[in-house]
Amino acid sequence: MKKKDNFFRAFDDFNIDKVARYGPKQVERLLNDAGIIRNRLKVAATIGNAKTIKTLQKEFGSFKKWLDHHHPLTKEEWVKLLRRHSASPAARS
């Protein structure tokens, strides 16, 4: 949690629209930012998650509607569901 503020700064306050559009230039910037954990897989996962949320917003009208559509689930079921959506071709584009 010590680096929380640095993460928000580095990832544009976790603005989904901005993070989903990150490309190689932003990835390199993040990997050179000493204020955050500089792990290529974690950076890629954050960007991929933003893209997944954008896809779900488009399909369901909002991320909240998607969450409500699948409520209630156990933690394990949520993880499985999110992984399935993250692996879809639409989520990777």
N, C-alpha and C positions, 0 to 999 in steps of 0.2 A: 504493500500500500504506500510505501515511501515514494514510489515513482508514479503514483496515480496522476498527479498534476502534469508530469512530463508526458504521460501517455495521452492525456486529453489534448495537450498542446500539439504533440507530434501527429496525432490522428485527427486534426481539425475538429476537436471537441466531439469526436465520434459521430460526425454528421454523415449519416448513411449515404446520402446522395454523393457527397464528395469522396468518401472512402471507396465506394463501389467503382468510381472512375479512376482510381489510382492505377498508374502504369509503372513501367520500369524506372522512370526518373524518381517517382515518389518512393518506390521500394528501396532504391539505393540510398535516398535521403534518410529513410528510416533505419536502414542497416548501418548507417554512419552516425546515428544519434546516440551519444553516450548516455543520455538521460533515460533511455528505455532498454528493455531486454532486446538485444539485437539478434534475434533468431529468425532466420529466413522462413522457416515453417510457420512460426507464430504470426509473422507479418502477413504471409500468404493466407493463413487461415482467417485473420481479421478481415482482409480484403474480400476473401471468398464468402465469409459470413454476411458482409454488407451486400454483396451481389445476391445472395440467397434471400435476404430480407426484401430487397427490391423486387425480386421475382414473386415472392409471396404477397407483397403489397399489390402488385399488378394483378395477380390471380384472384385475390380475395378482397381487394379494396383497401385493406390495411393489414398491418402485421397483427394488430389486436384482434381483428376479425378471424384471422387464421388461428391465433391462439385460442380464441373462444370456440371456434369450430371443433377443436380437438380436446377441449377441456372436459373432464379431468383425466389426466394421465399421471402415471408414476414418473419419477425422475428418469428411470431407465427407459421407459416408453418415449419420453420427450427426446432423450439422447438419440434413440434409434430413429425416431421420426425426423429429427433435424438432420441426422446423417444421410438419411434417404433423400431428403430434399436437396441437401448440399451436393449430393452425387449426381443429381439430375443434370442433363445437358443444358437446360435453360439457366440453371444456377451458375454454371461455369462461364457463360457468355458475357 
